[in-house]
Amino acid sequence: MIRKITIIGGGLAGAEAAYQAAKSGVAVDLHEMRPQVMTEAHRSGFLAEMVCSNSLGSEEITSASGLLKHELRLLDSFILRQAEKSRVPAGSSLSVDRMRLAEDVSAGLASLPGVRVIRGEVRDIPAGDSPLLIASGPLTSPVFAAALTGLTLRKNLFFFDATCPLLRAESVDFSKLFAASRYEKGGADFWNIPLDKEQYEMFAGEVVRGETAEIQEFEKRIFFDACLPLEEIARSGPHSLAFGPLKPVGLVDPRSGQRPYAVVQLRQDDLKKDFYQLVGFQTRLKHGEQKRIFRTLPGLENAEFERFGRMHRNTYVNAPLILNRFSQSRKDKRVYFAGQISGVEGYVESVASGLLCGLFAARDALGLERPELPEATAIGSLLAYISQADWRDFRPSKFTFGLLPDGGIACRDKKKKKEMKAGRACEALEQWARKAAI
Ligand SMILES: Cc1cc2nc3c(=O)[nH]c(=O)nc-3n(C[C@H](O)[C@H](O)[C@H](O)COP(=O)(O)OP(=O)(O)OC[C@H]3O[C@@H](n4cnc5c(N)ncnc54)[C@H](O)[C@@H]3O)c2cc1C
């Protein structure tokens, strides 16, 4: 009997999958091209490197990301366990020191018996009979992406995503900012730049007029809904930024005792507090323009940029056409797609997809049955969604409560309804895990 699986890509999904498969008693060959071949976003050769924000989202169970993480913990997620060790303060969210997390995951996997990390770019689909898990991510190397088109029935789709700028802490004048979390959830974990109406309008105007990097024809096709560039939001209306990334809700400036007209938030990026991210400032503005415009904000007059915001590509397959509910290729049952390339969107969703695919592929290798995940669970509803969505208009998806069926839960109070759905999801997942002996 075959007792081995091959994983291509040691990112968030591939690393989680490798751990789950090894824990199930299956040998794992994990292929990672870095550091020999780098992507345009990764900075190291470590596995499971988070490439942009350091946040894994809210911990509250009535938030989509909170419920998903809760389920992942129920299933013993390796990445989430490691994330606890590199946690940095961020209110009610789980934010981490990204490099520390990547280092810990790499060391943890290297010490697992049965896991072999093989460095180098995979350029073709490996032959063989054992289960193959493709987790090469949104920045899949172009050569491998071309090889994948043989499997995916139609060409991969490409679209663009945006990354937010990173500031060097020593260059920020914190005396002009105030520290607080929205609605005082958590400690004073964010630094806030308060803006009055005039300052806001000036800033928003500069963002609208700012020069952006040229967009190629193929980049125009699809925009990334959950991560719109700052200037696109600003262009959609004079108040859009104040209702979007610059919204002041839940924040009072202690010096004036008032809620500012708008607020720019800075979030700690590393444990040493050397870097801060401009929250929600993903952008296609040219680097010089970012420097000029963002330096007009109070406290950022002399800001130094560790990294500028930028655009990036995103590779994913048309999941409803090619995947079944196990995230397995309909055409070649040996093959699973995990992580962002499978059509899920986001760090936590990628970990979740990797966790399930690792378990499923391991069970295939062991000749065991794979019980279908209940749709009442966050993870189950996400996998069901990507395999059943409209293929003509398919976009990668985050988990939202809207994906969970109402089935018997009728409640007008939105928060209460979420609580009920979350409770039902956890129960269903526990039952599933017991039945599957996971
Ligand atoms: C620039 C950028 C910023 C993002 N920012 C956020 C964010 O802030 N928050 C969020 O929730 N999500 C974000 N995402 C989306 C997504 O959550 C992350 O990309 C996440 O890392 C996806 O996990 P993954 O395991 O699917 O891919 P990855 O983590 O990218 O892992 C894929 C791995 O495969 C390797 N690989 C690629 N091709 C080959 C090959 N041919 N052979 C061998 N190895 C290969 C890569 O080097 C990489 O290590 C961002 C995506 C991008 C591209």
The ligand as an SDF file (V2000), in Angstrom:
LIG
                    3D

 53 58  0  0  0  0  0  0  0  0999 V2000
    1.7390   39.6970   -1.9740 C   0  0  0  0  0  0  0  0  0  0  0  0
    0.5870   39.0390   -1.2700 C   0  0  0  0  0  0  0  0  0  0  0  0
    0.0950   39.6020   -0.1160 C   0  0  0  0  0  0  0  0  0  0  0  0
   -0.9380   38.9590    0.5910 C   0  0  0  0  0  0  0  0  0  0  0  0
   -1.3710   39.5150    1.7410 N   0  0  0  0  0  0  0  0  0  0  0  0
   -2.2930   38.8760    2.4740 C   0  0  0  0  0  0  0  0  0  0  0  0
   -2.6990   39.4200    3.7280 C   0  0  0  0  0  0  0  0  0  0  0  0
   -2.2190   40.4590    4.1430 O   0  0  0  0  0  0  0  0  0  0  0  0
   -3.6370   38.7400    4.4540 N   0  0  0  0  0  0  0  0  0  0  0  0
   -4.1730   37.5720    4.0070 C   0  0  0  0  0  0  0  0  0  0  0  0
   -5.0000   36.9900    4.7230 O   0  0  0  0  0  0  0  0  0  0  0  0
   -3.8050   37.0390    2.8210 N   0  0  0  0  0  0  0  0  0  0  0  0
   -2.8920   37.6650    2.0400 C   0  0  0  0  0  0  0  0  0  0  0  0
   -2.5020   37.1390    0.8180 N   0  0  0  0  0  0  0  0  0  0  0  0
   -3.1870   35.9600    0.3070 C   0  0  0  0  0  0  0  0  0  0  0  0
   -2.7940   34.5890    0.8960 C   0  0  0  0  0  0  0  0  0  0  0  0
   -3.3840   34.4490    2.1510 O   0  0  0  0  0  0  0  0  0  0  0  0
   -1.3160   34.3360    1.0460 C   0  0  0  0  0  0  0  0  0  0  0  0
   -0.7120   34.3840   -0.2110 O   0  0  0  0  0  0  0  0  0  0  0  0
   -1.0080   32.9570    1.6540 C   0  0  0  0  0  0  0  0  0  0  0  0
    0.3600   32.8850    1.9020 O   0  0  0  0  0  0  0  0  0  0  0  0
   -1.4410   31.8110    0.7810 C   0  0  0  0  0  0  0  0  0  0  0  0
   -0.9790   30.6010    1.3090 O   0  0  0  0  0  0  0  0  0  0  0  0
   -0.5080   29.4350    0.3370 P   0  0  0  0  0  0  0  0  0  0  0  0
    0.0640   28.3580    1.1790 O   0  0  0  0  0  0  0  0  0  0  0  0
   -1.6000   29.1060   -0.5830 O   0  0  0  0  0  0  0  0  0  0  0  0
    0.6520   30.0870   -0.5630 O   0  0  0  0  0  0  0  0  0  0  0  0
    2.1130   30.5570   -0.0960 P   0  0  0  0  0  0  0  0  0  0  0  0
    2.1160   30.8500    1.3380 O   0  0  0  0  0  0  0  0  0  0  0  0
    2.5450   31.5990   -1.0600 O   0  0  0  0  0  0  0  0  0  0  0  0
    2.9800   29.2470   -0.3350 O   0  0  0  0  0  0  0  0  0  0  0  0
    3.2560   28.7380   -1.6060 C   0  0  0  0  0  0  0  0  0  0  0  0
    4.6850   28.2370   -1.6130 C   0  0  0  0  0  0  0  0  0  0  0  0
    4.9450   27.5410   -2.8120 O   0  0  0  0  0  0  0  0  0  0  0  0
    6.2430   27.8470   -3.2680 C   0  0  0  0  0  0  0  0  0  0  0  0
    6.2940   27.5680   -4.7050 N   0  0  0  0  0  0  0  0  0  0  0  0
    5.7000   28.2530   -5.7120 C   0  0  0  0  0  0  0  0  0  0  0  0
    5.9540   27.6580   -6.9040 N   0  0  0  0  0  0  0  0  0  0  0  0
    6.7260   26.5790   -6.6300 C   0  0  0  0  0  0  0  0  0  0  0  0
    7.3340   25.5780   -7.4380 C   0  0  0  0  0  0  0  0  0  0  0  0
    7.1980   25.5530   -8.7630 N   0  0  0  0  0  0  0  0  0  0  0  0
    8.0830   24.6250   -6.8310 N   0  0  0  0  0  0  0  0  0  0  0  0
    8.2640   24.6180   -5.4860 C   0  0  0  0  0  0  0  0  0  0  0  0
    7.7160   25.5610   -4.6710 N   0  0  0  0  0  0  0  0  0  0  0  0
    6.9490   26.5290   -5.2390 C   0  0  0  0  0  0  0  0  0  0  0  0
    6.4140   29.3050   -2.8730 C   0  0  0  0  0  0  0  0  0  0  0  0
    7.7620   29.6650   -2.7690 O   0  0  0  0  0  0  0  0  0  0  0  0
    5.6970   29.3640   -1.5290 C   0  0  0  0  0  0  0  0  0  0  0  0
    6.5440   29.1250   -0.4610 O   0  0  0  0  0  0  0  0  0  0  0  0
   -1.4950   37.7630    0.0890 C   0  0  0  0  0  0  0  0  0  0  0  0
   -1.0170   37.2310   -1.1000 C   0  0  0  0  0  0  0  0  0  0  0  0
    0.0120   37.8560   -1.7780 C   0  0  0  0  0  0  0  0  0  0  0  0
    0.5210   37.2550   -3.0360 C   0  0  0  0  0  0  0  0  0  0  0  0
  1  2  1  0
  2  3  1  0
  2 52  2  0
  3  4  2  0
  4  5  1  0
  4 50  1  0
  5  6  2  0
  6  7  1  0
  6 13  1  0
  7  8  2  0
  7  9  1  0
  9 10  1  0
 10 11  2  0
 10 12  1  0
 12 13  2  0
 13 14  1  0
 14 15  1  0
 14 50  1  0
 15 16  1  0
 16 17  1  0
 16 18  1  0
 18 19  1  0
 18 20  1  0
 20 21  1  0
 20 22  1  0
 22 23  1  0
 23 24  1  0
 24 25  2  0
 24 26  1  0
 24 27  1  0
 27 28  1  0
 28 29  2  0
 28 30  1  0
 28 31  1  0
 31 32  1  0
 32 33  1  0
 33 34  1  0
 33 48  1  0
 34 35  1  0
 35 36  1  0
 35 46  1  0
 36 37  1  0
 36 45  1  0
 37 38  2  0
 38 39  1  0
 39 40  1  0
 39 45  2  0
 40 41  1  0
 40 42  2  0
 42 43  1  0
 43 44  2  0
 44 45  1  0
 46 47  1  0
 46 48  1  0
 48 49  1  0
 50 51  2  0
 51 52  1  0
 52 53  1  0
M  END
$$$$
